[in-house]
């Protein structure tokens, strides 16, 4: 009996020891909690609870590396928790001054061979960020990450709002994946992704009536690949690395980095409503600048001939028309798209830059990322992927006074491509050039990491409205997704706001826009990017309503604050942005019925504002509106229509 009692006591002590492996860390207001668990088999798991409701059930953690496994047989050696309280400023994201407060838990572990790994969680009031760290150890100075066990286990009532990861080396000139697939909304987790490769970040989930979760990643640079989510298995999504076929098969799937080193941050934004999702700043809260700049970059508005006039417009005479349009609108830039080197040449480009300068306009030039991973013919090609040629080209642009570049058609998410993004950004900053990426991956904290980064496409953007009527028919649906998903985690260079009703050069053919003019004005507020290439055309100065032109003359592209007002992904959205002391409240409607919304606008309480809306014939009008002292405002939005309030 004595031996039996001793055995029972030993089992109890072991159970207590195991239980002691459970560690909880909360956000500053205590509503969001993360529990870390080093399990009996040495496996790792975590869970996320908000207001006592499970948003992520026990989800796996761990790494498989070429210096050992950190998935099972792990021992928790120690942990520490400390608070973070910082303030930083940014001119190129959804807010200009961010006060970030969080509690950080770091758990130090060893595997069966005595090798070390740490898992860090940063928990703010609505955001969780997690990453792995590996020290230099046992004489090993580098590591290759073979796979991650990192997962996100959602409760069974969860529905999804996801964009599938495409096959590699498909689409236009074999340029995919480029984050341009079509979303499906309110879909059960059991439905498989379109291509069988999972989903691109960011990924939005509705946990029944409990709340919302947005999953993404940030801090990806030349030292790692970009990742995505796998398909779900019983509600569990895992981190997935790029496909071997990406980049035409060049480069490794598995990332590698020097030790000591870290993986990127995986982020989880949680709320009982969509407000924390729309307003989150976690992609920038947890990263740091990769380099400082001596340049004084100016954000602003741009005209862009290609979107309506297409390839043939990259000639001197047409570009002069768009420079004149930019000057008439008071814009800062003109984007000259593909084929300019062929249709205009370098000497004529020098004359165009000089002419634009005389009008107070700066020039952005298009380049293909090019190289050995696609079949693109649009030129200039084979310049941005070669360091020697790239620097020569950038030196020429710097001497000429070009303000920035738009680099298109990247090859995938491998570490090799992440390195190219960073190299282009770094070299461009040395030559005073801002950078827009197109046909590309999602930006992952890049606005704070790279001072000359000013936008990425990574979305089914405006060009698709030109190519196929299907996308015009679905424009409102897609536009009601982006403020909740794609644009909430990074700049979105959409290239929209059309005032042509027919999407061609003459405003007399091609696809037909279904949305109203005020809808288009609203997207200029809803879609955030610090350099906006608007789809206005010279003919709009005479054939578009003057109130729309006047609105577009004064629209800003940088914002000091954002507030979610109302909406549901794919149905409708109303949000407010502040520029200086002026508030813009924008709403659009993708449903088939008129919306009558009673919304709270405390920032405009008691003030008289300009209200842009559609009349009964879907024509734009503007009237004065007094916001009552009770802050309540009635917004009426037609199907495929919009509303914008502007006031101080």
N, C-alpha and C positions, 0 to 999 in steps of 0.2 A: 504493500500500500504506500509506503514511504517513497518508493521509486516512482510509483504512479503519480503521486502528488508533486514530486520534483519535476517529472516530465510535464505535467500540466502547468506548473509554474514557469518552466522554460518556454513552453509554447506561448503562454500569456506574455512573457517578456518579449519574445520575438514579435508577437502581434503588435505590442506597443511600439517596438522599434520600427516595424513597417509603417504603422500609423504616423509615426514621427516624420516619415518621409513626405507627408502631405503638408504643403506650404501654401498659404493664401496671401495674395496681395490685392489691395483695393485701390480704386481711383480716389482722388482727394475728397469727393463728396460721398464716398462709400457705397454708391449705388452699383458700380461695376466691379465685379470680383473675378479674379483669375485664380484657380487652384492648380498647383503643380503637384504631380504625383510620381514618385519613383517607386514603381510597383514591385511586387514580390519576386518577379523574375528578372528584375533589373531593367525592365522596359520603362519608358517615359510616357507620360500623358499629361494633358491639361484640360481644363474645362472653363467655360465662361458663363457667368450668371449675371443678369441685370435685374435689379429690383426683385431678387429672389426667383426669377424665372430663368430657366436654362436656355441659353442661346446657342451654346456649343456643348454637347455632351463630351465625355472623355474622348479626347482626340490624341493620336499618336505623335511623338516627336522622335528625332534622332537622325543620324547621318551614317551612311556607309562610305568609307574613305579607303584610299589605297594604303593608309598606314594603320588601318584597323576599323573595327565596327563599333559604332556608338548607338546601337539600337537596343540590344539586350545585354544583360549581365553588367549593368552599370550600378555604381555605388555613389550615393550622394555624400560628398565629403563635408561640404559646408554651404551656407548661403548667406547673403546679406541683402538688406533692403535699405534704400535711401531715397530721398525726395529730390525732385528736379523742379526748379522754378526759374524759367528763363523768359526773356523778351527778345524778339528779333523783328526785323523789318524786311519786307519784300515788296517790290513794285510790280511783280509779274504774276501774282497769284490772286486768289479771291479776296484776300484781306492784306492790308499794308502793314499793320502792326499786330503781332501775335504774342499773346502771353500764354506760354506753355507750362502747365503744371502737371506733374505725374509722379507716381511712385515706381521705382525700379527695383525689381527682384532679379538677382543673379544667383543661379544654382551651379555650383562647381561639382563635376562628376569625374569619376575614373572608370575605365572599362576593365575587363578581366586581365588585360596585359599591363595595366597601370598607366595607360595613356589618358590624357586629360581633355575634357571638353566642358564648356560652360554654356548654359542656356539663359538668356536674358529676356525678361518681360518688362516693358514700360506700359504702365496703366494710367491713363488720364480719365476724365469723367465719362468719356464715351468711346475711347480708343484703346486698343491693345496693339502693341508692336512687339514682335519676338524675333530673335536671331540667335545663331550659334557662334561661339568663338573658340578658336583652337590656338593654344600657345605653341611656341617653338619648344620641342621636347625630344629627348632621346637622340639628339643630333640631327633630327629631321627638320629641314628648313622650308619645305613646301608640301602641299597636300593637293590631292585630286579628289573631288567629291563625286563618288560614283552614283549615288542616289540619295534622296531624302525620304525619311519616313513621315515628314510633317503632314498632318492632316487636319481636316475641319469636319467634325461630325455633327450634323444638324439633326434636330428633333424631327420625327416622322411627319409632322403636319406642315413642314416647310415647303414652300413653292419657290421657283427660281426665275430670275430675269437675267439671261445669259447670252453671250455672243460666242458661237463655236470657233474653235481653232481650226483653220482650214488645213487641207493637205498642203504639203510643201511642193514647190516648183509647179504650181498650176496658175491659171488666170492669165492676165495680160503679160505676154512675153516671159512667162514663168517667174513672176515676181512675188507670189504669195509664199508664206502668210504675211498679211499686212494689216490685220485687225479691222477688216472692212466687211465682215460677214453680217448677216441680218440677225437681230435679236429675236428670241422668243420669250414671251412674258407669262408669268403665273403658271409655269409648267411644273408638273411634279418631278421630284428628283429622280424617279425611276426612268424617265424618258432619256434616251441616249443622245449624245451630241450628233450633229449632222454628219460630221466626217469621222467620228470615232476617236478624236484626239483630245476631247475635253473642251475647255473654255478659256478664252483670253481674259486677262485681268482688265478692269475690275469686275467682280462678280457680286450681284445683288441677290439677297435672299429675304423672303418674308417668312418669319417663323409664326405662321398662323396669326392669331390675334395677339401674340406676345410682343411682337416688335419686328425690327428690321436689322439685317447684318450686311455690311459691305466688306468683302475680302479683296485685298490687293497686295502689292509689294512696293517697296521704295528703297532707294539707295543703291540701285544696280549701276555699276560702272564697269570699267575694263577688267575688274577682278572677279567677275562672275557672269553667268549667263542670265538672261531673262527667263522667267518661268511662267507656267500657267497651271490651271487646275485640271485634274483628270476627270473623267466621268465618275459618277457616284456609285459606290457599292454599299447598299444598305444605309444610305445617308452620309457616307464618308467620302469626302473629296480629298485628294492628295496633291502635293506639289509635283508637277511634271516638268521635266527638262525638255529642251527643244528636240525636234525629230532629226534623226541622222541625215535625212534627205535635204534639210535646209541648207542654204548657201551652196546649192548644187553638190552637196555631199562634202564640201570642204569644212575643215575645222571639227573639233571634238564636240560631242554632246555634253560631256562632263566638264564642269568648270574646275579651274585650279587656281590657287593663290599662294603667296608666300606667307610664312608663319613668323610671328603671330598674325592672325587674320580673322575676318568675320564674314559670315554670309550676309546677304541683304536682309533688310527688315521685312517680315511679312506682317501686314496690318489687318486689323479687324475693327471695324467701326460699328457700334451697337447703339440702338435707341428704341424707345417705345413708339416713336414716330419717325418720319423721314427727315426731320429737322437736323439731327446730328450727322446724317449721311450727307446732306447737301452742304452743310457748313463746316465739315471736318477740315482740319489743316494737318492731319497726321503725316501725309506724305512728305511734308517739309519740316515738321517738328523734330523728327528724329535723325535728320541728315545734317551734314556740315558742308560748307563750300569746299570744292576740290582745288580751286585756285582763286586768287584775287585778281582784279583787273585794274588797269590804269585808264581804261576807256570810260567815256561818258555816253552810254547808250541811251537813245531816246526812243520810247515806245510811240506807237501811233497807228493811223489809218492808212490804207493803201488801196489803190485801184489795181486792176488785174485783167488784162485783155483776154487771156487764154480761156477763162471760164465760159465766155460766150462766143468769142471770135476764134477760138481754137488755134491750132498750130500755125496756120498761115499768117496770124497777126504778129508774129515775132519779126516784124520788119520795121524799119525806121519810121515810116510815115504813120503807121498805126500806133506805134509806141508814143509818138509825139501827141497823137490825139488823147492817149490815156494820161500823159503828163499834163496836158491841158485840163483834162477832167479832174485830176487830183488837185491842180491849182484852183480850179473853180470851186471845188468842194472844201478847200482849206485843208486837204490831207497832207500827210508828211512824206508818203512813199508811193512808188510804182513798182510792181513786181513784173519783170520781164521773164517770160517762161521759156520753155524748151525751143531749140532750133535757132536761138538768136545768133549763135556763132556761124551757123550756116546761112541763114537768111539775111543777116545784117553784117556780120563780121566784126572783128575787134576794133578796127579803125572807126567804123560807123558807131559802134558802141561808145567809143570815147566822145563822139559828137553828141550822142544822146545823153550821156551823163552830164556833159557840159550844158546842154539845153535845159535838162531837168534842174540843174543847180541854179540856173538863171531864174527859174520859177520857184525856187525854194523847196524843191522836191528831191528826195534821195531815191536811189535805185537799189533794188534787190535783184540778183541774177540767179536763174535756175541752173542747176547742174544735176546730172545723174550721179548716183553714188558709184555705179558702174563696176566693171571688173569682170570677174569670172563666175558670177552666180546667177545671171539671167541673160535674156536675149534682147535687151533694150537697144533701140536704135536712136531714140531721141537724144540729141546732143546739146551741150558738150558731154562727152562720155570719156571714161578712162582717165579721169583727172583727180577726182576726190579720193580714190582708193589707193593712190600712190603718193607717199609722203613727199618725195622730191618734186613731182609735178604739181601736187597740191599747193606746196609752199610757193612755187613759182607763180602759179595762177593767183594765189592770194596776194602776193606782192604786187602783181599787176593791178588787181582790184583796189588795193590800198592806195597805190599811187594815183589811180584814176579818181578815187573818192567814192567808190561803191560802198553802200552802207551795210549790205548783208547778202546772204545766199540762202537759197531754198534747195535742199539736197533731197533727191527723190529715189525711189526704187531700191530699198535695202533688201537684204537676202534672208532675214530670219532673226532668231533670238539667241543664237550661239554666242559664246563669250567672244569669239572672233569679231562678230558684228558689233557687240557692245564696245569693244576696243576701238573700232572704226568710228563710231559715234563720238567717243571721247576724244580721239585724235583730231577729228574734224573740228570739234568745238575748241579744243586747246589751240590748234594752229590758227583758227579763225580769230580768236581773241588776240593773239599776237599781232594780227594784222587789222584789228579794229573792226571786225565783221561780226554782225549778229547772224544767228543760224536758225532757220526753220527746217524741220524734217517732214518729209512727205512719203507716202508709201512705206510706212515705218512702224516701229514698235511703239508701245505706250511709253510716255515719259514717266520716269520713276523718281520723283523728287528733284528733277533736273533744274527746275527754276532756281532753287537755292544752291544746288551743287555747281552750276556753271553760269557765270554772270552774263554771258552773251547768248544763252539759249532763250529763244522767244517763241517756240511753239512746235507742235507736232500734229499731224493729221490723225492717224491711228483710229479712224472711224469711217463709216460709210458716209462720205462727205459730199459737198455740193456738186462735184463733177458727175456723180451718178444721176443727178436730176437731169442732166443734159443727155446722158447716154440712153436712158430707158424710162418710158412713161410710168412703169411700175413704181419707180422711186419717187416720182412726182406725186403719184396717187397715195403713197405712204409717207410723204414728207412730214405731215403733222404728227403721225404716230412716232416716227423716229425722233423728231425734235422734242417730244415729250418724254423721251428716255434719257437724253444726254445730260440734263442737269442733275439727275439722280445717279448716274452710273459713270459714263466715260469722262465727262467734264468735271466731275467732282474731285477727281484725283490728279488732274493735270491739265495744262493748257490744251485747248482743242482748236487747231487751225482748220476751221470748217470751210472758210471761203464762201460764205453765203450772203444773205440779204439781197435777193433779186427784186428789182422793180420792173424788169421785163415780164410780161405775161406769157410770151412765147420765148423759149430758151434757145434762141439762135441770134446771129449777128443782126438781122433786120427786125427782130421782134415780130416776125411774121411767119415763123415756121418752127419745126422741131417739136420738142415736147412742150406740154402745156402745164403751167403752174396752177395748182388747185387752191393754194392758200391765198389769203387776202394780203393786201399791201401792209396792213397793220400787223398781221402775223409776222411778216418779214422784218418790220421794224422791231418787233418784240424779240426776235432771235438775235438781233444785234446787241441786246442786253443779256439775254439768257445764255448765249455762248461766249465763254470767257477765253480770250487769248490776247496777249499784250500788243502783238502786231496783227491787225485784222486786215485780211485781203478781201474786201467786199466785192460782191458780184455786180456792182453798178456799171453802167455803160454810158458812153457819151450821149446817146439818144435820150437817156433818162432826164437830162437837163431840160428837155422840152416836152417829152411825152409822159413823164411821171407827174403825179400830183405835187404841187409845190410844197405842200406841208410835209410830204415825205422827204423831199430833197432837203428842206430846212432842218428836219429832224436828223437826217444823216450827216449834215454839216456839223452838228454840235455833239454827236454821240462820242463819248470817250471809249478808250479801250483798256484803261487801267482802273482798278477799283480798290476802295479802302475798306469795304465791308460787304458781306452778303448775309441776307436773312431769308430763310425758307418761310413762305407764307401758306401755301396750300398746294395740293396736287397728288397725283398717283401716276406711277410710271406707265407711259404709253397712252394715257387718257388726257391729262391736263396738267399744267404746272403754272404756279404763280410764285415768283420770287422777287426780292428787292435787292438792288445793288446801290451802294453809295460811292460817288466820286466827289471828293472834297466835301462840300456841304449840300450837294444835290443828290436827291434820291430818285432812282428809276425803279418803278414797280412794273414788271412785265408779266403778262399771262398769255397763254395760248391754249387752244382747245382741239383735241384730236378726236373727240367723240362725234357722233352723228346728230346730237341734240344741242341746242343752245344751253350754255351754262349760266346760271345765276348764283353767284357766290357772294356770301357775306363774309368779308375778311377783316381782320384787325391790322391796322397800319399805324401803330403808335408813333412811328418816326415822322408821320405827316399830320398828326392830330391838330385840328384847328386851323390847318393851312389850306390855302387855295392852290390847286395844282392844275397843270395842263393834262387833259385826258385825251389820248389818241385812241380812237375806237372805230369799228366798222358800223356804217349805217345799215338800214334794212336791205339795201341793194349791194352790200359788201364793199362799198366805197369808203375810203378813209375820211375821217372828220376829226376835228380837234375842238374841244370845248373846255371851259373852266369848270372845275369841280371843287366844292368846298368840303373838306374832310371834317366830319363832325368831331366834337370834343370827346365823344365816347370812342373815337378811333375806328368806328365801324364804317366800311365802304361797301356798297353794292357794285360788283363787277359783272357785267353782262358780256359774254364772249360767244360769238357765233361759231358754228362748226367750221373747222379749218381757219378760224379767225383769231384775232388777238386784241390785246389792250395794253397800253403803256401809260402810266402816270409819271409825270415829271414835276418835282417840286423841291423846295428848300425848307 
